[in-house]
Amino acid sequence: MKETFKYFILHNAFKLSFAVLVVLLFGYVLIPFIIPLMMGGIFAMALIPFVDFLNRKGLSRDASLVMMSITLGAVVLTPAVAFFLRGSRMVNAVVQQSDMNSIQAKVTKSAYKVIDRFCDLYGFDNEVAKQKFNMLLTSSVNSLSKIFADFMISLPELLMWIFITMLAAYFFLKEGDRIRKMFDRYFNFTDEHGDKFIHMVKLGCQEVFITNIVTGILQATVVSVGGLIFNVGDFYLTFFITFIVSFIPVIGAAPVAAVMAIACFIDNRAGAGVGMLAFSAFAGISDNVLRPYLASLGNVSVHPFIGLLAVIGGVIMLGLPGLFIGPLLASLSFGALPIVIEEYYPSTRKPLPETMPE
C-alpha cells in the first residue's frame, strides 16, 4: 500500500502541482469578477424558460439567444443604465442646490415644538430630549449622505458589473449543454438526481430574481404614487431613491415615505402627512412580509424567517449582490443539498405496517 502511494506521488506530483497552481492563479485573476459572474449565472438560470419558449416557437437556440440578448439590451440594460445615470444626476443636483443646513434647521425647529409639548405633558427634561434628537438627526443626515455618496462613487463599477453580468448570462445560456456535460462528469450524479439538482437550482434562481426585482419595483411604485397623490417630491426622483433603498433589508423603502410624511407635517399638511404614513406602512409590510414570502414559494420551502436572515446576511457579507446570492444559498441549502445527501445516503427505511401484529 505504501509503495503504491509512493509511486503515485512520484509520478504525479508535478502534474498535480501544476494543475493546482494554474487553478489558483486563474481564480485569483477572476476574483474581481466573481460576484458579477455569479449574478450572471443566476440571471441565466432565470431566463432559461424564456429561451425554451422561443425554441418551442421554432427558433434555433442561437437565434433565441440573439433575440434574447437584443431584448435584454433594449429592455433591461439600456434602461437600467439610463435609470441609474439620470437618478444619480438628480440626487447630486438636489444635494448641491439645496441648503442642507437650512433644511436641517427647519426640521429641528418643528421637532422642538413637538418635544416641548410632549415633555411638558409627561414631565420629561426638555434639554435632554432635544440633545438626543440632535444626535439622532445628525447621525441620520450623515448616514444618508454617506449612502448616496458611496453609491455615486461606485456607479461606474456598478455599470461595469451590469455589463459583465449580461455577458456572463449570455455565455452560460449559450454554453448550457457543455456546462451540463461538465456537471455530469465531475459531480457524477445519477441521471435522476442530476436532473433534480439542476431543476432545483433553476427554480431557486428564478424565485430569487423575481422576488427582489418585483419587491423593489412594487415598493418604489407605492411610495412614488403616494408622493404623486399628495404632491410631495418629484415622481422620478422618488422612484429612483425608493428603488435603491428598497434593497436594504428590514429597513426597505418605508423610511422614504416616512421622511416625506414628516416633510408634510412640517409644512402644516397634516392630511398629506397621515396619507404618506399609510403608504410608509404599506411599503414596510411589502418589504418585511412579501419579500420573505415570495422567497419561500415554489418547490423549495424556506421559512420566511430563514429567508429574512439570508437576505440580511447576504447583504452584510457581499453587499448589494447579497440580496440575490443570500436567498439563493438558502434555497440551495433546503432544496439542492438534500438531493446530494440522498445521492450518497439513500433513504431505504421501510414504512411501518398500518396494523401492528399481536
GITA-V386742 format. One record per backbone hydrogen bond with DSSP energy under -0.5 kcal/mol. CO is the residue of the C=O (numbers start at 0). NH is the residue of the N-H. Records with the same first field share a line. If there is no record, write none. Layout:
CO->NH + NH
//
This chain:
0->4
1->5
2->6
3->7
4->8
5->9
6->10
7->11
8->12
11->15
12->16
13->17
14->18
15->19
16->20
17->21
18->22
19->23
20->24
21->25
22->26
23->27
24->28
25->29
26->30
27->30
29->32
30->33
32->36
33->37
34->38
35->39
36->40
37->41
38->42
39->43
40->44
41->45
42->46
43->47
44->47
46->49 + 50
47->51
48->52
49->53
50->54
51->55
52->56
53->58
54->57
59->63
60->64
61->65
62->66
63->67
64->68
65->69
66->70
67->71
68->72
69->73
70->74
71->75 + 76
72->77
75->79
76->80
77->81
78->82
79->83
80->84
81->85
82->86
83->87
84->88
85->89
86->90
87->91
88->92
89->93
90->94
91->95
92->96
93->97
97->99
98->102
99->103
100->104
101->105
102->106
103->107
104->108
105->109
106->110
107->111
108->112
109->113
110->114
111->115
112->116
113->117
114->118
115->119
116->120
117->121
118->122 + 123
123->125
124->128
125->129
126->130
127->131
128->132
129->133
130->134
131->135
132->136
133->137
134->138
135->139
136->140
137->141
138->142
139->143
140->144
141->145
142->146
143->147
144->148
145->149
146->150
147->151
148->152
149->153
151->154
153->157
154->158
155->159
156->160
157->161
158->162
159->163
160->164
161->165
162->166
163->167
164->168
165->169
166->170
167->171
168->172
169->173
170->174
172->175
174->178
175->179
176->180
177->181
178->182
179->183
180->184
181->185
182->186 + 187
183->187
189->193
190->194
191->195
192->196
193->197
194->198
195->199
196->200
197->201
198->202
199->203
200->204
201->205
202->206
203->207
204->208
205->209
206->210
207->211
208->212
209->213
210->214
211->215
212->216
213->217
214->218
215->219
216->220
217->221
218->222
219->223
220->224
221->225
222->226
223->227
224->228
225->229
226->231
227->230
233->237
234->238
235->239
236->240
237->241
238->242
239->243
240->244
241->245
243->246
244->247
246->248
247->251
248->250
250->253
252->255 + 256
253->257
254->258
255->259
256->260
257->261
258->262
259->263
260->264
261->265
262->266
263->268
264->267
267->269
268->272
269->273
270->274
271->275
272->276
273->277
274->278
275->279
276->280
277->281
278->282
279->283
280->284
281->285
282->286
283->287
284->288 + 289
285->290
288->292
289->293
290->294
291->295
292->295
293->296
298->300
299->301
300->302
302->306
303->307
304->308
305->309
306->310
307->311
308->312
309->313
310->314
311->315
312->316
313->317
314->318
317->320
318->321
319->322
320->323 + 324
321->325
323->327
324->328
325->329
326->330
327->331
328->332
329->333
330->334
331->335 + 336
335->338 + 339
336->340
337->341
338->342
339->343
340->344
345->347
//
